[in-house]
Amino acid sequence: MIHEVDESLRELVRRDVLNGAGVELSFEAPSKDWSARRTAPTLNLYLYDIHEDLTRRQVQYEDIRDSEGKIVGRIMPPRRFKLSYLVTAWTQRSEDEHRLLSALLSCFIRSEALPRDVLQGALADQPDAVRCTIALPLPPERSISDVWSALGGEMKPSLDLVVTAPFVTGRSLPVGPPVTEEPSVLVGPAGGTMEEAGRRPTPPAPTDEGADMPPAVESITETVVSGRKKAGRRLDMRSMPKP
């Protein structure tokens, strides 16, 4: 996913910022050694930080349905990661560097997401937009001066470009087959199990007048059972003692 974000940015910057100008585009770390080897005007996009956007994490699995609308599986939604780029321009004159930074700033403030026609690889197949922000204030835990210190170079005018891209987790859950049997009702004494209720014989009905009648029903509780002994409807009858 990271390399696809790089290629998407490369396509957008070459098309809408450089527009055929003789300026190179680099993703290397702008260290002292790199700047010493530079021989042409260069726009540098250095990826210096990667972390997940926890505010947009979804924890519920999503249903996968077939052409008939039946659920055939469940997948975890993609997680979204923020990729932070340090954007700098390298030329012989500071005026030219400022023009390059101004052109790049104008490009990325036009929209809150990368255009779909520049997205590369799996990013192009994602239904969600690949969001981006530029030149926003940095959070307290991050400092551009710390980045320049780690690179061993002197600070230059720069832009902070943040691209939020989805990353497919590959986590999924299987689903059972659909229920195809009609619901059934099992009747048994209160406190009995489903299997016991199915095995117990039904008491014979009285044949002579005056014979003992079945005890009166004090209460009936109802739950639900269905085919294959899954959850469905069940009746539990609690009998009153004979007088």
C-alpha positions as a Markdown table, in Angstrom:
| # | Residue | x | y | z |
|---|---|---|---|---|
| 1 | Met | 0.0 | 0.0 | 0.0 |
| 2 | Ile | 2.8 | 2.5 | 0.8 |
| 3 | His | 4.5 | 2.1 | -2.6 |
| 4 | Glu | 1.1 | 2.6 | -4.3 |
| 5 | Val | 0.7 | 5.9 | -2.4 |
| 6 | Asp | 4.2 | 6.9 | -3.6 |
| 7 | Glu | 3.3 | 6.1 | -7.2 |
| 8 | Ser | 0.0 | 7.9 | -6.9 |
| 9 | Leu | 1.7 | 11.0 | -5.6 |
| 10 | Arg | 4.3 | 10.8 | -8.3 |
| 11 | Glu | 1.6 | 10.7 | -11.0 |
| 12 | Leu | -0.2 | 13.7 | -9.5 |
| 13 | Val | 2.8 | 15.9 | -8.9 |
| 14 | Arg | 4.3 | 15.3 | -12.4 |
| 15 | Arg | 1.0 | 16.1 | -14.0 |
| 16 | Asp | -0.3 | 19.0 | -12.0 |
| 17 | Val | 2.8 | 20.6 | -10.4 |
| 18 | Leu | 5.8 | 20.0 | -12.6 |
| 19 | Asn | 3.9 | 19.8 | -15.9 |
| 20 | Gly | 6.9 | 18.9 | -18.0 |
| 21 | Ala | 9.3 | 21.2 | -16.3 |
| 22 | Gly | 12.9 | 20.1 | -16.0 |
| 23 | Val | 12.5 | 19.3 | -12.3 |
| 24 | Glu | 13.3 | 15.9 | -10.8 |
| 25 | Leu | 11.0 | 14.2 | -8.2 |
| 26 | Ser | 12.6 | 12.2 | -5.4 |
| 27 | Phe | 11.4 | 10.2 | -2.4 |
| 28 | Glu | 14.8 | 9.8 | -0.9 |
| 29 | Ala | 15.8 | 11.1 | 2.5 |
| 30 | Pro | 17.1 | 14.7 | 2.0 |
| 31 | Ser | 20.3 | 14.2 | 4.0 |
| 32 | Lys | 23.6 | 16.0 | 3.6 |
| 33 | Asp | 24.9 | 13.3 | 1.4 |
| 34 | Trp | 21.8 | 13.3 | -0.8 |
| 35 | Ser | 21.9 | 17.1 | -1.2 |
| 36 | Ala | 25.6 | 17.0 | -2.1 |
| 37 | Arg | 24.9 | 14.6 | -5.0 |
| 38 | Arg | 22.0 | 16.6 | -6.4 |
| 39 | Thr | 22.8 | 18.1 | -9.8 |
| 40 | Ala | 19.3 | 19.4 | -11.0 |
| 41 | Pro | 16.3 | 21.2 | -9.5 |
| 42 | Thr | 14.5 | 18.7 | -7.4 |
| 43 | Leu | 11.2 | 18.4 | -5.5 |
| 44 | Asn | 11.6 | 16.0 | -2.6 |
| 45 | Leu | 8.7 | 14.0 | -0.9 |
| 46 | Tyr | 10.3 | 12.2 | 2.1 |
| 47 | Leu | 8.1 | 9.7 | 4.0 |
| 48 | Tyr | 9.1 | 10.2 | 7.6 |
| 49 | Asp | 6.1 | 8.9 | 9.7 |
| 50 | Ile | 3.5 | 6.2 | 9.5 |
| 51 | His | 0.8 | 5.6 | 12.0 |
| 52 | Glu | -2.8 | 4.4 | 12.1 |
| 53 | Asp | -5.7 | 6.8 | 12.3 |
| 54 | Leu | -7.5 | 5.3 | 15.3 |
| 55 | Thr | -10.3 | 7.8 | 15.1 |
| 56 | Arg | -11.5 | 6.1 | 11.9 |
| 57 | Arg | -11.0 | 2.4 | 12.9 |
| 58 | Gln | -14.1 | 0.2 | 12.5 |
| 59 | Val | -14.4 | -2.9 | 14.7 |
| 60 | Gln | -17.6 | -4.4 | 13.3 |
| 61 | Tyr | -17.3 | -7.0 | 10.6 |
| 62 | Glu | -19.0 | -6.2 | 7.3 |
| 63 | Asp | -21.3 | -8.6 | 5.5 |
| 64 | Ile | -20.4 | -10.1 | 2.1 |
| 65 | Arg | -23.5 | -10.9 | 0.0 |
| 66 | Asp | -23.9 | -12.8 | -3.2 |
| 67 | Ser | -26.0 | -11.8 | -6.2 |
| 68 | Glu | -29.1 | -13.0 | -4.4 |
| 69 | Gly | -28.5 | -10.9 | -1.3 |
| 70 | Lys | -27.5 | -13.9 | 0.9 |
| 71 | Ile | -24.7 | -13.4 | 3.4 |
| 72 | Val | -21.8 | -15.6 | 2.3 |
| 73 | Gly | -19.1 | -14.2 | 4.6 |
| 74 | Arg | -17.9 | -11.4 | 6.8 |
| 75 | Ile | -14.7 | -9.3 | 6.6 |
| 76 | Met | -13.1 | -6.7 | 8.8 |
| 77 | Pro | -13.2 | -3.2 | 7.2 |
| 78 | Pro | -9.8 | -1.8 | 6.1 |
| 79 | Arg | -7.8 | 0.1 | 8.6 |
| 80 | Arg | -6.6 | 3.6 | 7.7 |
| 81 | Phe | -3.0 | 4.7 | 8.0 |
| 82 | Lys | -1.6 | 8.2 | 7.9 |
| 83 | Leu | 1.5 | 8.6 | 5.8 |
| 84 | Ser | 3.4 | 11.9 | 6.5 |
| 85 | Tyr | 5.7 | 13.4 | 3.9 |
| 86 | Leu | 8.2 | 16.2 | 4.4 |
| 87 | Val | 8.0 | 18.2 | 1.1 |
| 88 | Thr | 11.0 | 20.4 | 0.2 |
| 89 | Ala | 12.3 | 22.0 | -3.0 |
| 90 | Trp | 16.0 | 22.1 | -4.0 |
| 91 | Thr | 17.3 | 24.6 | -6.5 |
| 92 | Gln | 20.1 | 27.2 | -6.8 |
| 93 | Arg | 17.8 | 30.1 | -5.9 |
| 94 | Ser | 15.4 | 30.4 | -3.0 |
| 95 | Glu | 12.9 | 32.1 | -5.2 |
| 96 | Asp | 12.6 | 29.0 | -7.4 |
| 97 | Glu | 12.2 | 26.8 | -4.4 |
| 98 | His | 9.3 | 29.0 | -3.2 |
| 99 | Arg | 7.6 | 28.8 | -6.6 |
| 100 | Leu | 7.8 | 25.0 | -6.5 |
| 101 | Leu | 6.4 | 24.8 | -3.0 |
| 102 | Ser | 3.6 | 27.3 | -3.9 |
| 103 | Ala | 2.7 | 25.2 | -7.0 |
| 104 | Leu | 2.5 | 22.0 | -4.9 |
| 105 | Leu | 0.5 | 23.7 | -2.2 |
| 106 | Ser | -2.0 | 24.9 | -4.8 |
| 107 | Cys | -2.3 | 21.4 | -6.1 |
| 108 | Phe | -3.2 | 19.7 | -2.8 |
| 109 | Ile | -5.6 | 22.3 | -1.5 |
| 110 | Arg | -7.9 | 21.9 | -4.4 |
| 111 | Ser | -9.4 | 18.7 | -3.0 |
| 112 | Glu | -9.5 | 16.8 | 0.3 |
| 113 | Ala | -8.7 | 13.5 | -1.6 |
| 114 | Leu | -6.3 | 12.4 | -4.3 |
| 115 | Pro | -8.0 | 12.3 | -7.7 |
| 116 | Arg | -9.2 | 8.8 | -8.6 |
| 117 | Asp | -7.5 | 9.0 | -12.0 |
| 118 | Val | -4.1 | 9.1 | -10.4 |
| 119 | Leu | -4.6 | 6.3 | -7.9 |
| 120 | Gln | -2.3 | 3.3 | -8.6 |
| 121 | Gly | -2.6 | -0.5 | -7.9 |
| 122 | Ala | -5.1 | -1.6 | -5.2 |
| 123 | Leu | -5.9 | 2.1 | -4.2 |
| 124 | Ala | -7.8 | 2.4 | -7.5 |
| 125 | Asp | -10.1 | -0.4 | -6.5 |
| 126 | Gln | -10.9 | 1.0 | -3.0 |
| 127 | Pro | -14.4 | 2.4 | -2.7 |
| 128 | Asp | -13.3 | 5.0 | -0.2 |
| 129 | Ala | -11.4 | 8.2 | -1.0 |
| 130 | Val | -7.7 | 8.5 | -0.3 |
| 131 | Arg | -7.7 | 11.6 | 1.8 |
| 132 | Cys | -4.9 | 14.1 | 2.1 |
| 133 | Thr | -4.1 | 17.3 | 4.0 |
| 134 | Ile | -1.2 | 19.7 | 3.6 |
| 135 | Ala | 0.4 | 22.3 | 5.8 |
| 136 | Leu | -1.7 | 21.7 | 8.9 |
| 137 | Pro | -0.2 | 22.3 | 12.4 |
| 138 | Leu | 1.7 | 19.3 | 13.6 |
| 139 | Pro | 0.5 | 17.5 | 16.8 |
| 140 | Pro | 2.6 | 18.0 | 19.9 |
| 141 | Glu | 4.3 | 14.7 | 19.7 |
| 142 | Arg | 5.8 | 15.5 | 16.3 |
| 143 | Ser | 8.3 | 18.2 | 15.4 |
| 144 | Ile | 9.9 | 19.0 | 12.0 |
| 145 | Ser | 13.1 | 20.2 | 13.7 |
| 146 | Asp | 13.5 | 16.6 | 15.1 |
| 147 | Val | 13.2 | 15.3 | 11.6 |
| 148 | Trp | 15.9 | 17.6 | 10.3 |
| 149 | Ser | 18.1 | 16.7 | 13.2 |
| 150 | Ala | 17.7 | 13.0 | 12.5 |
| 151 | Leu | 18.6 | 13.7 | 8.8 |
| 152 | Gly | 21.7 | 15.6 | 9.8 |
| 153 | Gly | 20.8 | 18.6 | 7.6 |
| 154 | Glu | 19.9 | 22.2 | 8.0 |
| 155 | Met | 16.2 | 23.3 | 8.0 |
| 156 | Lys | 14.6 | 24.5 | 4.9 |
| 157 | Pro | 11.1 | 25.8 | 4.0 |
| 158 | Ser | 8.9 | 22.7 | 3.9 |
| 159 | Leu | 5.3 | 21.5 | 3.7 |
| 160 | Asp | 3.9 | 18.6 | 5.7 |
| 161 | Leu | 1.7 | 16.4 | 3.4 |
| 162 | Val | -0.4 | 13.7 | 5.1 |
| 163 | Val | -2.1 | 11.0 | 3.0 |
| 164 | Thr | -4.6 | 8.7 | 4.7 |
| 165 | Ala | -4.8 | 5.4 | 2.9 |
| 166 | Pro | -6.8 | 2.2 | 3.5 |
| 167 | Phe | -5.0 | -1.0 | 4.3 |
| 168 | Val | -6.9 | -4.3 | 3.8 |
| 169 | Thr | -6.4 | -6.5 | 6.9 |
| 170 | Gly | -7.4 | -9.8 | 5.3 |
| 171 | Arg | -9.3 | -10.9 | 8.4 |
| 172 | Ser | -12.6 | -12.7 | 7.7 |
| 173 | Leu | -15.2 | -14.8 | 9.5 |
| 174 | Pro | -17.1 | -17.8 | 7.9 |
| 175 | Val | -20.9 | -18.0 | 8.1 |
| 176 | Gly | -23.0 | -21.1 | 8.5 |
| 177 | Pro | -25.5 | -22.3 | 5.8 |
| 178 | Pro | -28.9 | -20.7 | 5.7 |
| 179 | Val | -31.7 | -22.3 | 7.7 |
| 180 | Thr | -34.0 | -24.3 | 5.3 |
| 181 | Glu | -36.2 | -26.2 | 7.7 |
| 182 | Glu | -39.5 | -25.0 | 9.1 |
| 183 | Pro | -39.7 | -24.1 | 12.8 |
| 184 | Ser | -40.9 | -26.9 | 15.1 |
| 185 | Val | -42.4 | -26.8 | 18.6 |
| 186 | Leu | -41.3 | -29.3 | 21.3 |
| 187 | Val | -43.4 | -29.5 | 24.4 |
| 188 | Gly | -42.2 | -30.9 | 27.7 |
| 189 | Pro | -42.3 | -30.4 | 31.4 |
| 190 | Ala | -40.6 | -27.4 | 32.9 |
| 191 | Gly | -36.9 | -27.8 | 33.6 |
| 192 | Gly | -36.4 | -30.6 | 30.9 |
| 193 | Thr | -33.9 | -30.3 | 28.1 |
| 194 | Met | -34.8 | -30.1 | 24.5 |
| 195 | Glu | -33.6 | -33.7 | 23.9 |
| 196 | Glu | -35.5 | -35.0 | 26.9 |
| 197 | Ala | -38.7 | -33.3 | 25.7 |
| 198 | Gly | -38.3 | -34.9 | 22.3 |
| 199 | Arg | -37.9 | -38.4 | 23.8 |
| 200 | Arg | -40.7 | -38.3 | 26.5 |
| 201 | Pro | -43.9 | -39.9 | 25.4 |
| 202 | Thr | -47.2 | -38.0 | 25.5 |
| 203 | Pro | -49.4 | -39.0 | 28.5 |
| 204 | Pro | -52.5 | -41.0 | 27.3 |
| 205 | Ala | -55.8 | -39.2 | 27.3 |
| 206 | Pro | -58.4 | -40.4 | 29.9 |
| 207 | Thr | -60.9 | -42.9 | 28.5 |
| 208 | Asp | -63.4 | -43.3 | 31.3 |
| 209 | Glu | -65.5 | -40.6 | 32.8 |
| 210 | Gly | -64.2 | -39.6 | 36.2 |
| 211 | Ala | -60.7 | -40.9 | 35.5 |
| 212 | Asp | -57.8 | -38.8 | 36.7 |
| 213 | Met | -57.4 | -35.7 | 34.6 |
| 214 | Pro | -54.0 | -34.3 | 33.8 |
| 215 | Pro | -52.8 | -31.7 | 36.4 |
| 216 | Ala | -53.7 | -28.1 | 35.7 |
| 217 | Val | -51.2 | -25.9 | 34.1 |
| 218 | Glu | -49.8 | -23.2 | 36.4 |
| 219 | Ser | -47.6 | -21.4 | 33.9 |
| 220 | Ile | -46.2 | -21.6 | 30.4 |
| 221 | Thr | -42.9 | -20.1 | 29.4 |
| 222 | Glu | -41.9 | -19.9 | 25.7 |
| 223 | Thr | -38.6 | -19.8 | 24.0 |
| 224 | Val | -37.7 | -20.2 | 20.3 |
| 225 | Val | -36.2 | -23.3 | 18.5 |
| 226 | Ser | -36.0 | -24.3 | 14.9 |
| 227 | Gly | -34.5 | -26.9 | 12.6 |
| 228 | Arg | -31.4 | -28.8 | 13.5 |
| 229 | Lys | -32.0 | -28.1 | 17.2 |
| 230 | Lys | -31.0 | -24.5 | 16.7 |
| 231 | Ala | -32.7 | -21.5 | 18.4 |
| 232 | Gly | -36.4 | -21.7 | 17.7 |
| 233 | Arg | -39.6 | -22.0 | 19.8 |
| 234 | Arg | -40.0 | -24.1 | 23.0 |
| 235 | Leu | -42.9 | -24.4 | 25.4 |
| 236 | Asp | -42.2 | -25.2 | 29.1 |
| 237 | Met | -45.3 | -26.1 | 31.1 |
| 238 | Arg | -45.2 | -26.1 | 34.9 |
| 239 | Ser | -47.9 | -28.3 | 36.5 |
| 240 | Met | -49.8 | -27.6 | 39.6 |
| 241 | Pro | -50.0 | -30.3 | 42.3 |
| 242 | Lys | -53.2 | -32.3 | 42.6 |
| 243 | Pro | -55.4 | -31.3 | 45.5 |
